[in-house]
Amino acid sequence: MFCRALLTTMLVCTSVYGFTPSMHLGHAVRRSGRIAPAGLSVRAVATPLQPVNKAAIDIDLTNVQFSGLKGVALEKRVYPNKKQVMEAIPAHCFKRNTLKSMMYATISLVLSLSCMAVGWKLIPLTLAMLPVWMAYAAVTGTVATGCWVIAHECGHGAFSDNKFIQDAVGYLFHTMLLVPYFSWQRSHAVHHAFTNHMTLGETHVPYDNVRGEKTLKQRKWLIKNFGMSLGGGLYAAKRLFAHLVFGWPAYLMTGVTGGPVRGITNHFWPIKPFSTGDKNTELFPGAWKKKVWLSDVGIVGMLGALGFWVSKMGFWHMAAIYGGPLMVANCWLVLYTWLQHTDVDVPHWEHDNFNFIKGAFMSIDRPYGPLFDFLHHRIGSTHVVHHIDCTIPHYRALEATKAVQKAFPDCYLYEPTPLPQAMWRVARDCVAVEKRGDRWVFTQGQDKSA
């Protein structure tokens, strides 16, 4: 039910506020139609797009689909090096302002606590009010995702030059959301280092046709028996439910969708039998193990506080006011990570042709609109530059994005599809990848002869 509430919130907010954020730099609209005129806030409108430039793509495109990116990420090109990209970003974009960061942290915290206060004081805890509680969970969880993003910024070193303040805020905010702060800090740094790497990537690493055989058979059976519209829809709904509801706890507990070279990983227990990587591939090497245990201290304390809440007010009181919004916030986290690195025409790479900047440019900016950009500190609409340098604070990321977009328009990815449709396409069609040339591309398990 929380997935349904979240989707409804997205549909309402994006339709009210428009799909395309007013961040895109003014120069000629490229053939992909991904860049809007300068200074204009553009809604999602039917814009004539030029066809995919297949001549610039040097791989077999049989069974490869195309998103609003029009295959740009598949084109053969020489990517700039990290020095060139960093020099294109204004120097002041890398400067952190502790007071400004604290202001945004306070805004997210106050908004979240205010929503919870409304639930506590004004909504009766009765079955008849279940629809209202669902709406409350969707709104409060969406607002509280802003606290998640603030802690995420702390974990990247983008919050403050004062490391104590930075880690204190990040530890507090993530612990309140039952996230092991230092454990996630490490695994997320690995995700950034190996974005869209087929074996070393961390989170949402796709199946190849062998590892994804079971889910590919399910998809094929549904489509064969019910058609692409209904059967594909059922498959997409199943994947969305599994990813959004169970994806985050499954990743924390067992490393689901993490890099296959690391085996089973656990963000609370950094040693065997749960963390099975060897000394060269383990997720939490050396001193990071102590930081995992330190993260656990906060989680145990938070669980104790929740237990005290239950003892005084009852389980359903805690579940309604805290548990529902937490599930929605977790859905947002998974959705952002999934959509910012995955689409039908965005490839993955292997070690012999991977580098950091190429991986960063496989990130995708999407149109979340001004409301979500405000609540979530532009994490989805400035994600490319976040992967280029994660220490850029979010309040400078828009300017940095414009600079990167201007300097490297052929590398920067902006996918204009409205979020509900993009989410549906990714869930239905981004299932398994097949090697084509020097990259791995989504083919839905259909080989070249299909």
N, C-alpha and C positions, 0 to 999 in steps of 0.2 A: 504493500500500500504506500510505502514511503517513496518508492520509485515513481508511482503514479502521481503522488503529490509533487515531487520534484519536477517531473516533466510538465505538469500543469503550470507550475511556477515559471518555468523557462518559457513556455509558450506565451503566457500572459505578458511577462516582462519584455520579451524580445519583440512581441507584436506591438506593444505600447511604445517602446522606446526606440525601435528601429534596430535593424540587424547590423548595419555597418558602422563602426565607430569612426569618429571624425579625426583619425590619426594619420591618414595616408597622405603622403607627400605629393605636391602638385607637379606632375610631369605627365607626359602623354600616356594614356591608358595602353598598356601593353596588350599583346594578343590574348593573354589570359583574362583580361578584364579585371585584374586583381588590385588595381590602384585607382583610387578615387581622386578627383580634383582637389587641390589644396584648399583647406579651410572650410570645406563643405561637409556637413553631416548628411550622409547619403543613406536612404533606406534601401532595403533589398528590392530592387526593381528589375524588370526584364531588360537586360542590356545585351545587345547583339555581341556575341563573342566569336572571335576567329577560331577556326578549327585547330586541333592539336597539330603541332609542327612535327610530324612523324619523321621527317627527314633529319631532324636534329637528334633523334633517339636511335642509338646504335644497337638495340637489342630486339629480339623477336617479341612482338606485342600481342601474339595470339592469346586470347582470354584475359588480357589486361584491360581493366576498366579505367576510366578517367573521372576525376573529381573536378571541381572548379579550378584546380591548379592547372588543368589542361596538360598534364604530363611534364611540366617544367622540371620537376625534381628528377625525372628520368633522363633528361637530356645530358649528353656527353659534354662536359665542360671542365676547365681547369679552375679549381677554387682558389681564392686568395689565401695567403698564409695568415696566421694569427696576428702577426705584427701589422700587416696591412689593414686588417679589420679594426684592430684596436686604435690605430692612428686615425681612422675615419670617425671615431666617436669623440665628441668634445671632452676635453680633460675634466671639466667640472662635473660631468655625469658620473664620475667614479667617486665623488666626494660624498661622505655620509654626514648627515646632520642628526645628532642624537635627539635633540629637542623635537625636530620634525617627525622623526621616527616614533618617538614616544607619543606625540600627538595622534598619529594614525593608530597606534596600538590602543590608546585610550578610547578613541572613537569606536573601534571595533569591539572592545570590551564593554563599553557602556551600552552600545546598541544591543549586544547579545544579552547582557544582564537585564536590560529593559524588556526585551521580548520575553525572557523567562519570568520576569515579574508579572507581566500580563497573564501568562499562563497560570502562574501560582495563585494570583488574586482573583482573576475574572472568569476562568473557564471551569465549570463544575466537572468533577471527575466521575462522569456517568457514561454509560454505553451510548446513550442517545446523543451525546456530544462528540462521538468518535469522528465524524467529518470535520468538526471544528478542531479537534486535536491533530488531525492529519494536516490541516492547513497551518496550524501552529507549528508543527514539526517542520514543514517545508520552509516556512518563513524564518523561523528561528535558526534552523540548521543552515540555511543559506546565509543568514547574517553572521553566524558563528564561524563560517568558513573564512571570514576575514581574519579572525584570530588565528586560524590555522596558517594562513598565508603570512601573517606577521611572524609567527614562530619559524616558519619556513625561511623567511628572510634572515632571521637571527642565525639559523643553522648554516647559512651561506656566508655569513660575515658581512651582510649588506645593511645591517641595522645601525651599527655604531662602531666607532673606533675604540670605544671602551669595551673590552672583551667581557669584563665581569657583568656589566649592565646587559650586554647583548645576550650572554648565555643565561642570565637570570630570567630575563623576559621570555626568551625562547623556551627554557625549561618549564617555567610556570605555565605558559600558554599551551604548550604541547601536552604537558602532564594533565591539565584540566580536560583535555580531549582524549585522554588515555593513549597518547603517543609517546613512545620512549625516545626522548629528545636526542641524546647522543647516538643511539643506535641508528635512528633514522638519518641523522646528520651524515653518518658514514655511508650508509647504503645509497643515500641520495647523491652524495658526491661521486660515487661510482657510476650512478646513472648519468650524471653530467659528463663524466670523463669518457664514457663509451656509448653515447646516444646513438641509437639505431645500429648497434653492432650486433651481429647475429649470435655470437657466443658469449661475449663479455658484457653485453648490455645488461642493465638492471631495471626491471619493471617493463611489462608489456613487450617482452621479447617474443616475436611470433613463432608459431609452430612452423616447421618445414612439413612437407607432405607425409613424411614418415611418422613423426611425433604427433601430427594432427590427424592421423588416419581415422580415429574414432569419431571425432567431432565432424570431420568432413563427410563421413558416411551418414551421420545424422542429418546434416544439411542436405545432402544429395537425396536422401529418402523423402524428406519433407517436401522438397521442391518437385520431385518426380511425382509424388502422390497428390499434392495439393496446388501445384503451380508456383511460379515465382512470387506472385503477389501474396497469397495466403501462406504457402509453405515457407517462403523466405521470410515473411513477417513473423511466423511462429518461431523460426530459428533465431531471428534478431531479438525477439522479445525474451527468449530463453537466455541468450547471451547477455543481454542488458541486465536482466535480473541477477544472473550469476555474478557478473562483474561488479555491478554497483552495490549489491547487498552483501555478497560474501568475499569480494575481491580483496578489500583492504585487510580484514582479519586473516584471510588465507595467506596474503603476502607476508604479513608480520610473523605469522606462526610457522610457515613452511617455505616461504620464498616463491610462491606460485607466480609465474610469469617472469621470474628473475633469470639471470644468466645461467644457462645449463651447466657451465663449467664449475659452478659453485655448489652444485648438489642441493641438498636441503639446507635452508638457512632459517634461523630463528632470531628475531630481534630482541628476545628476552633472555635467551640462553645461548651464549656465544661459543659453547664448546660441544663436543660430541655427547650424546648421540644425535643432537638436533642440527648442529652445524657441521656438515660433512665434507666441506672443501679441504684440500690439503694446504700446506703452508704457502703455496704459490697462488692459490685461488680462493682461499677462505675470505669471507666477507668482513670479518672482524679480526684482523691480525694484531698481534702484539698488544700495545697499550689500549687498543680499542676495546678489548675484553673488559677491562676495568670500567670503561665508560659505559658499557652496556649494563653492568651491574649497578652503576650509579643511576642510570636511567630507570632501572627497576625499582629503586628506592622510592622515586616519585610515583610510579604507577601503583605500588603497594599502598602508599599513603592515600592516593586518590581512591583506590578501591575501598580502603578503610572508611574514607569520608562518605562514599556512596552507601556502604553498609550501615553506617550510623544513620544516614538519611532514611534508609529503608526501615530501620528499627524504630524510628520515631514517627514516620509518616506513612509507611507501607510501601510495598514494591511498586504498585501501579502508579503511585504518586511520583516516585522517582523515574519510572520508565516513561511516563507521559511528559514530564517537564524536562528531563535530561536525556533519556535514552532515545526518544524519537528524533529530536534535533541532532543528536550525535550520529545517528544512522544517516541522516540527510547530509551532514557535513562530510561524512566518509564517502557518500555517493559523489559529492562534488569533487573530492580529492581524486578519486579514481577516474572520473569523467575528464577532468583536466589533463591528467597524465596520459590518458588514452588518446584523447583527441588532439593533443598538441604534438604527438609524434607518430600518428597513424592515419593513413588514408590509402585508398586503393592504388594511387599512383605515386606513393612515397616509398622509396626502396630502403633496404637494409644492406649492410656491408660486412665483409670479412676483414681479417686483420691485415692482409697484404695490400688492401686498397682503402684502408680507413685512416682518417686522421681526425683530430679533435674538431677543427673548424668545419670539415665536411659533415661530421655528425651534428654539430650545432646548427648548421644550415638545413638539416633535415627536420628541424622543429618548425611548427606551423602556427602562425598567428590566425586567430579566428574572430568573427564579429560577435562579441558578447554584449555589446551595447553599453550605454553609460551607467545604468543602474548596477549591473554586475561588475563593471569596471571599477565603480566606486566601492562597492562592498568588498570586492576581492582584490583590490589594489592592482588592477590591470594584469593579473597573472596570466590570463589567457590571450590577451590582445597584444602583449609585448613579450611573448615567450621566446621568440627567436633571439632577441638581444640578451635575455636572461640566460640563455645557454651559451652565448658568446662570452659573457662575463657575468657570473652570478653574483658578484659583489656590487653591481650597480643597484642602488636603492630604487624601489619601485616608483618613487615620485620623480625620478630622472629617466626612467626607462622609455617613456614616450619620446622624449627628445633624442635619446640614443637610437631608438628604433627608426626614427625619421632619417637620421644620419646614415645608418646602415642601409636602409632602403634606397637612399639616394646614391650611395657609393657603389652598391652591389645589387642593382635591380634584378639581375638574372639569377641571383642566388637566393634572395629573400623570398620566403613563401608566405603568401596570404591567401587563405582559402575562404571565399565569400559565401559558401552555402549556409543558409540559416541553420542554427544549431540542432533543432530537432531532426531535420533531414540528414545532416551530417552524422549525427549520432546513430541514426537508423542505418545509414549506408555502411559505416564502419563496423557496426555490430553484425550486419548481415554478410558483408563481402570481404572484410579483412580477417580472413581465417588462417590461411597458411600461405607460405611463400615458397617459390621455386626459383632456382638459380637461373638467371638469364644473363649471359655475358659475365661481367664482373660484379653483378649485384643480385640481390634477392628481391623478387617482386611478388605481390599478391596475385595469385591466379585461381583462388578458390579450389585448389586441389585438382584443377583440370590441367593435364599435361599438354604439351604443344600439339599433339596429334588429335586432341579431343574435338 
